[in-house]
Amino acid sequence: MTIRSILSALVVLGLAFAAPAAADPALGIWRTSPDDNGNSGHVRIAPCGDRICGTLIRAFDGAGQQVSSDNIGRAIVWDMVPRGGGQYRDGKVWAPDRNRTYNARMQLQGDVLDVSGCVLGICRATRWQRQQ
């Protein structure tokens, strides 16, 4: 096998793995709705294996000013399974204002991502707006 054929095979293999992730419409940066304390954030939704995950990349106070937070870099959404039609299921979402993790689902409609979750029969829902 020549170097050229090995490189070609690696490029094809890389494209095969990148294509499903690049095609997912939920990927990008989302602004969360204000929580119970009025705080919000930017969450980067990205592939994590064959699932979708989201990490807090910016935090904002109730006045909309960017603030420092110990939660920057923390997983907010993980293990979401794309189900088609803008639906994501079987994942988890962590709510910083309550320090609770919920069994979650997401529904994408254009530039709006509805995120909902339940734990012990207590459910919450929020609407996120696409930023990028």
Secondary structure, DSSP 8 states (H G I E B T S, - for coil): --HHHHHHHHHHHHHHHHHHHHH-TT-EEEE----TTS-EEEEEEEEETTEEEEEEEEEE-TTS-EE--TTTT-EEEEEEEEEETTEEEEEEEEETTTTEEEEEEEEEETTEEEEEEEETTEEEEEEEEE--
